[in-house]
């Protein structure tokens, strides 16, 4: 497993179910490594496609922008390089 994959797994593991579901709603815009790590984390938490889509009347709001993700991943990479 690459450092990038480990960092992605650590990041996805560190966020709440709600945050993970918000990211998953837009996962097709992520690189392959990020998508795969996300799918593994979703499965480990037993979160389903129905959870990602949201139930009727309670849609999952998309992430407003990727800046928060980039900032967190940058911190994870920086920690692993030390």
Protein Blocks (a to p, Z undefined) as FASTA:
>chain_A
ZZklmmmmmmmmmpcfklmmmmmmmmmmpcfklmmmmmmmmmmnopafklmnopehiacd
ddfbfklmmmmmmmmmmmmmZZ
